[in-house]
């Protein structure tokens, strides 16, 4: 491995995809490479360097889970215990779900309630406590434990458990249990910490090629346990190194037993065919590629994307942080696919869809919803087109203007094989993303797993049932 390989890949992909700024790091067998590209902001540009802070989004879920496992190690927490043991004030719409949901269901996305309940409960130390009071407002989509559907709500509840058991705020608990022992000194939650350092701002690339700064810069404090950190590629590489290790910190102090650390990377729920991978461990998303186990997590925030990929048997860690949406996610995939191919022998190729007539595709058309997004799926020729739009409450939380999504390109889906309900995105920034449709007991399409989330069918669109 030469010192320029990662830099060449990052710079080439970032230039082609018009990503303003990026930071990447790679470790193979303990040999490290770092690379940076571009600027922190299109409006107030500073060169990205190795200490530039990016929002890492949902990679933070692996931090929350690791902190909770430290409490498991101490005997303070049981993963198989009901959530209500630790959150006795929790109320859900479905009483059966309240009885059935365990801590593990929170950490492997199988709790079954709406997962993107993104609300601002203030910036005070009671933000998570107030969030828990509002969870009764959301629907139970599937029975507890039945299916994997990506769930930010569950991780917020997990963060509140951390607060209850430690008697302090989530952020302070995470610092004491994880960040400080591992020397992750470039990872922060609060704007007052970030703004005194060099940091990236999020951008949006529009279909006409314009790139604009997204505002607000960050989301509400209630989302911190699900992914509210800002960090550097250096710290993420250190984080990956800990998870490839035996549970000890760099100074030799044991934080977790090797058995418990490895348990995070073992399947706890099956989700084969999902955009997230083949299995969920404890927060880590797992997939098998060419006989090699890949352990990964990504993150998406307000115009920023992150990716952290581990291949334990190859001692490979690769991470990439970018500051533009949606093309930043495409850049992250380009970097990780290159690293997997070159250093792990994994060819992460996009599968080719089969051929289906418009008539055969008509049963998949419809309007599908989560708590945050409405997806309209239409038939066009021999493929399906998805138009996704954030609901008004979600759009407000994410800082979208009313017409921001009006001119977004539809997402083209191709069904795999000659029958079956699995699909792949065939073009655009999400090219290669997989998913599948779900049927009810009578065989009718009742939902679609898209972006790892289950969206329920709520209506037929005017165009459904006919090819255009």
N, C-alpha and C positions, 0 to 999 in steps of 0.2 A: 504494500500500500504506500503510494507516494503522497507527499504532503499536498499536492495540488488536485488530486482526484475529486474530492468532495467539493472543493471550490469551483472546479470546472462544471460539475453537474449542477450545482446550485445556481451559479451565475447564468448558465445557458438556459435552464428551465425558467428562472425568474424573468429573464429578458423576453423569452418567447411568450410568457403568460402575462406580462406587464404587471408583475407584483412589485409594489414600491420597495418593500424591505423584507429581508428574511435572515434567519440565523439557524445554522445546522451544526450538529455534532455527531461523531461516529466513533465507536470503539469496537475493535476486532481483536479478540484475544488480549485485551489490555492496552493495545496501541491506539492512541486517540488522534482524531482529526477534528478541526473546527473550521467553519467557513461562514462568512457573512456577505450580505449583498444589499446594496441600495440604501434607502433612507428611512428614517422613523416616521416621517409625515410629509405628505405632498404640499402642505401649506407652510409648515415650519421645519424644513428638512435638516436633519443631522445625520451623519453617516451611522449606519448600524455597526456596532462593534460587539465584542463578546460579552460585554456587561449590559447590553441593551435589554430592557425588560419587555417581554411580550405577555399578553394574556394567554394562559395555557388552557383555560376552559376546563372541560370535563376530565382531563388527566388528573385533576384534583380529586376525583372520586377514588382513585387508588390511594391517595394520601389519607382521605377520611377512613377508608377501610383498614388501612395499615394501623392508624391510630387506635381504632376500635379493637383490632387484634392484640394490640399491646395490653388492653384491658382484659381481653380474654385470657391472655397469658398470666395476668395477675389474679385471675379468678373473680373479677368484678362483672364480667359479662358472659352470657351464654348465647351463642349464635342461634341455637334452636329454641330459645325462650320466646314467648310472645312479645311483640313490641309493647303492648299495653303494660307489661311488667315494669318497663322503664319509663314509659310515657303514660301514666295513668289517666291524664286528662285528655288523651287522644280520643276523638269521636269520628266515626266514619258513617257514610250513608248506609253501607251494608254491614249490619251487625255480625254476619257470619265472617266477613273479612276481618273485622276487628278481633274476633276470636282466633282466626287461623293464621294471621300474618306474623311471621317470626322476624328476628333481626336479619337472618340470612336472606329472607325474601326481599328485604330492603336493599341488600348488597348485590343481588344477582338479577334485579329487574323483573321479578316474577310476582310482585305484590298485586298486580292486576288493576290498580286504579289509574286514573288519568295521570300521565307522568310529566306534563309540562305546565304545571300550575305555577306560573311565574308571576308573583305578586310582590309589591313593595310594601313591606311591613315596617319601614323606617330604618334608620341607621343606628338605633340604640342597641344596647347590649341585650335587649329583650326581643330582637328581630326574629329569632328562631322560635321562641316561645309563642309569639303572636302568630307566626306562620302556622304552627301546629293547631292553633285554635280555628284556623280557616279551612283546614283540610276536609272538614265535613261537607264543604260545598262541592266537592268533586265527585264524579261518577265512578263506580266500580265497573270496569269494562269487561274483565274476565275474572273467573274465580281465582283466588290466591293459588299460586304455584302452577297454574295451567299453561301459561305461555310467557315467553320473554318479550317484553315491550319496554323499550328504553325509558327510564323513570327517574327524572330529576327530583320529583317530589319525594320519592323514597330516600334519596340521599340527604335531602334536607332534614327528614325525620332522623336519619342516622346521625347527622351532625348535632341535632338536639339531644339525642341519647348521650353523645360524647360530653355535652355540656352538663347534663344531669349527673352523670357518674363522676365527673371531675370537679364539679362545683365552680366552674369558671366559664368564660366564653369559649365558643368553638375555636376562634382564632388563637387564643392563648393556649388552649389545650393542645392544638395541633403543633404550635411552636414548641411546647414543652416535651411532647411525646415523640415528635418526628423531626421537625426542622432543625432544632438546636442540636440534638444528639448526632445528626448526620452532617452537620456543618453546612446546611443549605442556607447560606447567609444572603443569597440573592433572590429569595422567594418571599413575597409580601401579599397582603390582602388589601390594605387601606391606601387610598389615594395620597394621603399625607406622606406615606412612606415611599410610594412610587414616584411622586412628582418631584422629589429632590434628587432623582437619578435620571439617567437617560432611558427613555421609554418609547415604545411604539404606540401609535394610534391606529385605530381600525379604519379601513377604507372600503368603499363599494365600487366595483367596476360595473358600469352600465352597458347595456347592449350596444350603444353607439360608440363605445370605447372610452368614454369619460371615466375618470377615477376621482371620486370625491371622498372627503373625510366623513366618517360616520360619527354621529352624536346621539346620545350621550357617550362618554368614553367607556363607562363601565355600567354594570347592572346593579341591582339592589343587594344589600348585605344578606338578605334571606337566602340568596343563592350560593353563598360562599362554600358550603359543604359539597355542593354539586359541581363546583368549578369556578371559584372566584379569585383564583391566584393570578399574580403576575410573577414571571420567573425568567430565567435565562436558559439557553441551551446547555450551559455548563452545569447548572444545578440539575437539569433533567437528566443529563448523562450520569451524574452522581446518583440520582434516584434509580436509574436503570441498573447501575452497578450494584446498589444495595439489593435489588430484587433478583439479581443473578448470583448473589452471595449466599451466606449461611445464616443470616440474621444478625450479624455483628456490625456495629458502627465502625468507621475508620479507625477509631482509637482502641478497638478491640472489645468495647463494651457490648454485651448481648442485648439486643432490643427485642428480638423474636427468636423462638426456636426455629431451627431449620425446617422442622416438620410443618409448623404453622405457616411459615413463609412460603413453602412449597404448596401448601394447600390453596393459597390464593391463585395458583396457576393450574389447578386441577378443575375439570368440569364439574359444575354444580347444577347446570341447566343446559338443555339441548336447544339450539336455535339454528340448526343447519338450514341454509337457504336465506338467512337474514343478511342484511347489509352489515351487521355487526360482526359476523364470523360464524363459526360452527358451534361454539359453546361459550357460556359465561363461567368464569371461575368465581373468585370473590373480587368483584369489580373488574378485574382484568378480562379482556375479550380475547378469546382463543380461536385459532383456526389451524387446520392441518393443510400444509401445502407441499406437495411432493414428498410426503412422508416426514416432513419437518414441522414441529410444533412452533407456531408463531404466537407470541404473547404481546398484546398491544392495547393502546388506548389513544384516542384522539380527543380533540376539543374544538368547539366552535363558540365564539363569543360575538361581540359587536364589531364585525369586520375583521376578526382575527381567527386564525386556525392553527392548530397544533397537532403534532403526531409524535408518538413514542412507540417504538417497535423493538421487542427483544426476541432473540432466538437463542434460548439457553444452551442448546447443545453445540452451537457454533460460537458461543461467547460473543455474540453480536448485539450491539445496541446502536440504534439510529434514532435521532430526533430532529424535528424541523419545526420552526416557528415562523409564521408569516403574518402580514398585516393587511390583507385584502381579501374580500369575499366577492364571488365564490371561487375565484381563481387561485387563492391561497391553498385551498384544499387540494386542488389539482397539482400544485407545486409540491406539497407534502407527499402526495402519492408518488410523484415522479422520483423524488429523492429516495423514499423507502423502497420502491420497486427496484431501483438501481442497486441499492445496497443489498437487498435480498438476493438479487440475481448474481451479483459479483462475489459476495462474501458468504452466502449461504446456499448457493445453487438452486434457489427457488425462482421459478418462472411464474410470475404472478399475472399471467395473461388473462384478458377479458374473454369469457366464453362467447361463442357465436350463437345468436338466437336462431330458433327454427322458423319455419314458414307457416303462417296461419292466415286464413282468409279473413276479410273484414267481418263476415258473418259469424265465424267462429270466435272472433274477438269480442263480439257485441256483449256477451254476458259479463265481461269485466268492466264495462263502462258504467259510470255512475258518479255520485258525489259521496266522498268519504271524509270523515272528520275525526280530529283529535280535539282535545280541549283548547289547542292553540292554533291549529291550521285546518283549512278546508282545501281538499284536493279534488279537482274535477278531472275525471278520466274520460277521454273521448277516443273514438276509433278514427284513425286516418290511414287509409290504404290497408297495409298489412302490419301496422304497428299501433300501439297505444300512446297517446300523448297525455301527460299529467300537467295540469296547471295548478300550482300550489299558491295559496294566499294566506297570510297570517290573519287571524281574527283581530278585530280592532284593539282588544285589550292587549294582545300579544304584540301587535305592531307598535302600540304606544310604548310598551316596556322596552322594545328593541330599538326605539328611536326612528322607526320608518315614518316617512311622510306618507300622506294618503295615497299618492300616486306612484310611490317608489316601486311597487311590484307590478304595476299595470303593464309595463312593456317587457317583463321578464320572459325569456325564451321558455317554451314548454319543454318538459323532460320526456324524451322518447324512450319507451319501454319495448323490448322484444322478448316474447315468451320463449323459454328454453325448451327444446325438443318439439315433438309433434303433438304432445298432449302434456298434461300436468299444469301446475299453477305457478311455477317459479319463473322469474323474469330477470333481465339484466338491463341496465341503462345503456343505450347503444351510442350515445353521443352527448357532447356538452361537458361542462365542468364535472358532472357526477358520473361520467362514463366509467363503466365497469362495476358500479354499485349494484348489488343484488338485492332481491326481495321475493316475496311470494304473496299470492292471494289466499284468503282463508274462506272455507265454506261452512255452512251450517249443516245440521243433521239431515236436511233434505237435499243437500248437494248444491244449494244456491250460494253464489259468492256473497259473503257478508262483510268482508273486510280486506284490507290490503296492508301488509307490512312494508312500510316505506321509510327509509332512513332509520331502520331498526325499531320503528314505532308502529303499533297496530292502530290503523284508522278505520273506524266503523262506517259501513255503508248507510247513508241516510236518505238517499234519493237517487232517481234516475235523471240524468241531464236530458235536455231536449234533443240532443244529438245521439243519445245512446241507442244502440240497436241497429245503427246503419253506418256503413262506411262512408267517409267523405273523400 
